[in-house]
Amino acid sequence: MNLPNKLTLLRALLVPVFVVFALYPQIPMHYLWALIVFLAASLTDHYDGKIARKRNLITNFGKFLDPLADKILVISALVCLMQLGFANVWCVLIIIARELMVTSLRLLAVEANGTVIAANKWGKVKTASQMTAVLFILFFQSLRDLLHLTAGAGTLLLIGNILVWTAALFTVISGAVYMKENLHFISTTK
């Protein structure tokens, strides 16, 4: 297994670590630890692709696993943020529905003719917007905890929700573009 694929697997393996830190306030500075783990996992997304392109290590396994690891990471983070009251349930449901739809289409493409569909630019924008929203929320919750601040919670919640809704909008746009570009795979299957 090449280095980019190992980084992708690492991203998926960091998900349960993130969830524990995010959801257990008994852990001192749990938001900060969740932020650090999420940031590390997010950076593997940047570097696995960069290394794969630079060293010509792009594989079908990587093209399939990379977006799947992104989905696992982001959906887990959004579900945690929803549980904590920092993300709107409708945004999370929209994002999950899109991810299931796109993953299903990718599986159909593989079944139909062995084609592994790589993420397009809209998928990358979608993932970046989702990760940005999660990072923002975790950063400012960490800051509030570290400084023992009680003021500004409403403003931070509003900004966080705007970022999550923006991510949901990019998610819908990217899903629509993805379906339009790849709908022909559905008609070629039995």
Phi, psi and omega in degrees: 000133183278169184300314179302319179292326175295320178296321178296316177297321177301319179302315179294322181289338178283345183302308180298328177296314177303312184300317179299311180296320183293320190262356182245093180294349177293339178279122179304136179055041186299325178293322179296315178296319177298319178299314181298315180294317180295319179297316178299315179296320179296322179294328176297330178295320179292312187283329180297316179292319181297315180294317181299317180290316183296320184260009181054051181248027181286126180233159174299321177302314179293319179297329180275315186287324183304305179294330178293317177297321176301313182298315180299315180296308185292316180297317178300316180296316181293323177295319176298314180296324176295315178301324181277355180086015183258354180222141181286135182300324181294320177298314182297318179295319178299314182295315179298316180300315180297316182296320178294320180297312182293318178297320177298316179296321178297320178293321177298321180296320178295317180293320185295312183209021177075011181279127173258116183274121178282160178294144177262182184296326179292325176295323178290320176296318178301310181297317179298318180293322178294313181295323177298316179299314180297314181298317179301309183299313181294321180299311184285332173292322176298314180298316178299318180293314182296323182265001181053047181271140174248337180280154174086002182298319181295318179295316179296321178296318179298312180297316178301317179293323176298317179295320179292319177296322177297317177298320178297321178297312177298328178295316179295315180299312182295324177295318179295316179297316181299315179296316181299317183288336190235012182297334180299339178291333180290318183287343181270354180268162181281000000 
